[in-house]
């Protein structure tokens, strides 16, 4: 058995999510992939994958072995790249995940520019509003918003964004007195974007004890576009991340409320396995994306206190 080839086959099975998918990526037959995996498991004396007719899942031993295989393959790839011009011309396929709206507004344009500049590259961009396990899902890197738990992943900050309270001009006019400042005595008619906040109250603070305002939820959804539309229609106040409402604020469709009471900004980060595990193509994209995402988020910060983004007079 070619152990190196078997390790590569195992990694490709996990990345593709199926034996047949791995065969397609490797340009070989399904039977050859099955034989390679079986021989590898026999040589190791453990089962690496649990297989059913519908899906495959890593065993605990498989998860540990996958990480080691990726490290070995990445180091071999880097050793080859050191003797060629591939470092200047990255090739292969990238698998990236990001939140839906942030990915559409910022990651997709940066990734598109990268692919234009590197014609030998291909990419899969998965936009979902949930945290995905890079190892389990066969992903190379992620864009994540918010503080990260301790892990073996590397987080490279590219900027930050804020939680912004907004309402339509009509809603502000109809609730002028209540919206003068945070007051925890009255429930606030709210459009609740569940992807950002959980619970039934919002907290606000300005250098002292926080004020907790109970919510009278008129509409709740896990989809940001639906929540924004409900907020524009005047159903209630909504709390969103600053990049999600930038265009609406600039156009006057929404007004920003209580900016001096907003919570601390949350970080935006590129997240990937330890740098020793990075392939040339992943390193190339990280180096490309970091300054460009930082510039885009910097543009948003420059808009934070001007024009229609300022506190409305209520």
Secondary structure as UniProt FT lines:
FT   HELIX           3..16
FT   HELIX           19..26
FT   HELIX           30..44
FT   STRAND          49..51
FT   STRAND          56..58
FT   HELIX           60..82
FT   TURN            86..88
FT   STRAND          92..98
FT   HELIX           100..102
FT   HELIX           103..107
FT   HELIX           108..117
FT   TURN            119..120
FT   STRAND          121..127
FT   HELIX           134..137
FT   STRAND          141..145
FT   STRAND          154..161
FT   STRAND          163..167
FT   HELIX           169..174
FT   TURN            175..177
FT   HELIX           178..180
FT   TURN            184..185
FT   STRAND          188..193
FT   TURN            194..196
FT   STRAND          201..204
FT   STRAND          211..221
FT   HELIX           224..232
FT   TURN            233..234
FT   STRAND          237..241
FT   HELIX           242..251
FT   STRAND          255..257
FT   HELIX           259..261
FT   STRAND          266..272
FT   HELIX           275..277
FT   HELIX           280..302
FT   TURN            303..305
FT   HELIX           307..309
//
